[in-house]
């Protein structure tokens, strides 16, 4: 079904393509996480490719243990920056990555504090420059000196 040059999907097609149940799509629509693009003459809700991409992002964030409230807040912040799906997709990925780094930094911080200077030097040799830079930044934030 077309809408200009935009592809529109009924809920069943959207469910199949996104591998999410129609019931979940209904629920996300009620919560305002997604919204139909328009309605058909027979009053079916019609969803766009943007909604399909958004659904995939929602499911990815759920797998990363975000609550639906956190997802909704995050997506609305990202949508204020840009309505472009490619941009919002990249921003979502970066946000997930930053949150993962933050979580890992909190776990690694106490371990790094216990390392002896010789162990720090060995660790530094094993790391890629970006990883070393991240750890040095973490150590500075924790009030410790540089790695080398």
C-alpha positions in Angstrom: 0.0 0.0 0.0 1.6 3.3 -1.0 1.2 6.8 0.4 3.0 9.0 -2.2 6.3 7.2 -2.5 6.1 6.0 1.1 5.5 2.3 1.9 2.7 1.8 4.5 2.0 -1.4 6.4 -1.0 -2.7 8.2 -0.4 -4.0 11.7 0.0 -7.6 10.6 2.7 -6.8 7.9 4.5 -4.5 10.4 4.4 -7.3 13.0 5.9 -9.8 10.6 8.6 -7.5 9.3 9.6 -6.3 12.8 9.2 -9.8 14.4 7.0 -8.2 17.1 3.5 -9.4 17.8 0.5 -7.3 16.7 -0.5 -7.1 20.4 2.9 -5.5 21.3 2.4 -3.0 18.4 -1.0 -2.2 19.8 0.5 -1.7 23.3 3.4 0.5 22.0 0.8 2.6 20.0 -1.3 3.1 23.2 1.9 4.1 25.1 2.8 6.6 22.4 6.1 4.8 21.6 5.0 4.5 18.0 2.1 6.1 16.0 0.4 5.2 12.8 1.2 7.3 9.8 -2.5 7.4 8.7 -5.6 5.2 8.4 -7.0 3.4 5.4 -10.5 3.9 4.0 -11.5 0.9 6.0 -10.0 2.4 9.2 -6.9 0.2 9.4 -4.0 1.8 11.1 -1.1 2.2 8.6 2.5 2.4 9.7 5.6 3.6 7.8 9.1 2.4 7.3 10.1 4.9 10.0 7.9 3.1 12.4 9.5 -0.2 11.4 13.0 1.2 12.1 11.7 2.7 15.4 10.3 -0.7 16.4 13.6 -2.4 15.8 15.3 0.2 17.9 12.8 -0.2 20.7 13.3 -4.0 20.7 17.1 -3.5 20.7 16.8 -1.2 23.7 14.6 -3.7 25.5 17.2 -6.4 25.0 19.7 -4.0 26.6 17.4 -4.0 29.7 15.8 -0.5 29.3 12.3 0.0 30.6 9.6 1.2 28.2 9.5 4.5 30.1 13.3 5.0 29.6 12.9 4.0 25.9 10.1 6.5 25.4 12.1 9.3 27.1 15.2 8.4 25.1 13.5 8.3 21.8 11.7 11.6 22.4 15.0 13.3 23.3 16.6 11.9 20.1 13.6 12.9 18.0 14.1 16.5 19.2 17.5 16.5 17.6 16.5 15.0 14.3 13.5 13.3 12.6 15.9 11.6 10.1 15.9 7.9 10.8 19.6 7.4 9.9 20.5 10.1 12.4 18.2 8.9 15.2 19.5 5.3 14.6 23.1 6.4 15.0 22.2 8.5 18.1 20.4 5.5 19.7 23.4 3.3 19.0 25.8 5.8 20.5 23.6 6.2 23.5 23.5 2.4 24.1 27.3 2.3 23.7 27.9 5.1 26.1 25.6 3.5 28.7 27.4 0.2 28.3 30.8 1.9 28.7 29.5 3.7 31.8 28.3 0.4 33.3 31.6 -1.3 32.5 33.6 1.6 33.8 31.8 1.3 37.2 32.7 -2.4 37.3 36.3 -1.9 36.2 37.1 1.2 38.3 37.6 -0.6 41.7 39.7 -3.4 40.0 42.0 -0.8 38.3 42.6 0.9 41.7 44.1 -2.4 43.1 46.7 -2.8 40.3 50.4 -2.4 41.1 52.4 0.0 38.9 54.1 -3.0 37.1 50.7 -4.5 36.3 49.5 -1.1 35.0 52.4 -1.0 32.5 51.6 -4.6 31.3 48.0 -3.6 30.9 49.0 -0.5 28.9 51.0 -2.6 26.5 48.0 -5.0 25.8 45.5 -2.2 25.1 44.7 -0.5 21.8 45.3 3.3 22.0 41.5 4.2 22.2 41.0 1.7 25.0 44.1 3.0 26.8 42.7 6.6 26.4 39.3 5.5 27.8 41.0 3.9 30.8 43.3 6.8 31.4 40.2 9.1 31.3 38.5 6.8 33.8 41.6 6.8 36.1 41.7 10.6 36.0 38.0 10.8 36.9 38.7 8.4 39.8 41.5 10.7 40.9 44.3 8.3 39.9 47.4 9.0 37.8 47.9 8.0 34.1 48.6 4.4 33.1 52.2 4.6 31.9 
